[in-house]
Amino acid sequence: MLQGDRTGAATMLQTVAKTALQIGDKVAATVLQSSATRLQAGEELSEADLKKTRIVSKTVLQEYLIDNICKCLASSMMRSSK
């Protein structure tokens, strides 16, 4: 992986790690931040680490989106019932 790609991937993983913390998933945040730190240090992630990182990041983003969609729907329903 090129250094620029590694840096970009690490930045995205850090962003998703922050999102994981916002939704209360400390385990996911730890996995994602660990992967980001390793990439920043110039390390390559193993296939197993890549797979785990992909699954965790996908799950966090899905949870975040679902949570926000539900909040928007609830807010919309409250406004329309007034």
Residue pairs with C-beta under 8 A, 6 or more apart in sequence:
1 9
1 39
1 44
3 42
6 39
6 40
6 42
7 39
7 40
9 36
9 39
10 35
10 36
10 37
10 39
10 40
11 36
13 32
13 33
13 35
13 36
13 39
13 53
13 57
14 32
14 33
14 36
16 32
16 57
16 60
16 61
17 28
17 29
17 30
17 32
17 33
17 36
18 29
19 60
19 61
19 64
20 26
20 28
20 29
20 32
20 56
20 60
21 29
22 64
23 60
23 63
23 64
23 67
25 60
25 63
28 56
28 57
28 59
28 60
31 52
31 53
31 56
32 53
32 56
32 57
32 60
35 45
35 49
35 53
38 45
38 49
39 45
45 53
